Amino acid sequence: MKTMNKFAVSMLAAAVLLGLGGCGGMSERDRNTAIGAGVGAVGGAVLTGGSTAGTIGGAAVGGVIGNQIKK
């Protein structure tokens, strides 16, 4: 099961990175928010063993932190 969790986290990270390719028209603050949410989601998933609540919580916290960078 541990291999499946690593695979799921890797796929989530790849999806986030591919999704960020469409951020060309975003402001720097919007990009930072999206990047923070993506990194937070991956971090939350890793720390909680892939739980949905951990992933969503990590995305929320990461998004807020990313939004506040260079304010």
C-alpha positions as MATLAB code, in Angstrom:
seq = 'MKTMNKFAVSMLAAAVLLGLGGCGGMSERDRNTAIGAGVGAVGGAVLTGGSTAGTIGGAAVGGVIGNQIKK';
ca = [
       0.000    0.000    0.000;
       2.907    2.363    0.684;
       3.982    2.156   -2.974;
       0.465    3.142   -4.045;
       0.572    6.236   -1.808;
       3.913    7.299   -3.282;
       2.520    6.814   -6.772;
      -0.603    8.853   -5.939;
       1.485   11.699   -4.497;
       3.745   11.640   -7.552;
       0.747   11.825   -9.875;
      -0.724   14.690   -7.848;
       2.554   16.589   -8.063;
       2.738   16.009  -11.818;
      -0.841   17.233  -12.266;
      -0.092   20.380  -10.264;
       3.013   21.136  -12.313;
       1.192   20.579  -15.597;
      -1.694   22.729  -14.414;
       0.666   25.579  -13.624;
       1.685   25.692  -17.276;
      -1.598   27.488  -17.991;
      -0.820   30.328  -15.574;
       0.562   32.699  -18.211;
      -2.179   35.302  -17.775;
      -2.150   35.257  -13.988;
      -0.728   37.973  -11.772;
       2.306   37.154   -9.661;
       0.119   36.957   -6.557;
      -2.313   34.551   -8.263;
       0.606   32.363   -9.365;
       2.039   32.349   -5.841;
      -1.362   31.334   -4.460;
      -1.699   28.491   -6.968;
       1.845   27.269   -6.366;
       1.366   27.449   -2.595;
      -1.876   25.487   -2.841;
      -0.233   22.825   -4.999;
       2.780   22.442   -2.746;
       0.548   22.443    0.333;
      -1.687   19.756   -1.148;
       1.267   17.499   -1.864;
       2.750   18.185    1.568;
      -0.559   17.518    3.301;
      -1.000   14.282    1.390;
       2.490   13.102    2.274;
       2.209   13.999    5.956;
      -1.186   12.336    6.403;
      -0.594    9.258    4.281;
      -2.806   10.467    1.437;
      -5.919   11.370    3.419;
      -8.386   13.660    1.713;
      -8.655   15.971    4.717;
      -4.870   16.314    4.920;
      -4.598   17.090    1.214;
      -7.359   19.708    1.315;
      -6.033   21.220    4.539;
      -2.531   21.414    3.103;
      -3.842   23.074   -0.052;
      -5.753   25.656    1.980;
      -2.802   26.520    4.209;
      -0.379   26.565    1.264;
      -2.686   28.797   -0.745;
      -2.919   31.329    2.075;
       0.852   31.348    2.563;
       1.435   31.692   -1.191;
      -1.040   34.564   -1.346;
       0.769   36.459    1.405;
       4.239   36.195   -0.127;
       5.551   39.584   -1.301;
       2.519   41.417    0.023;
];
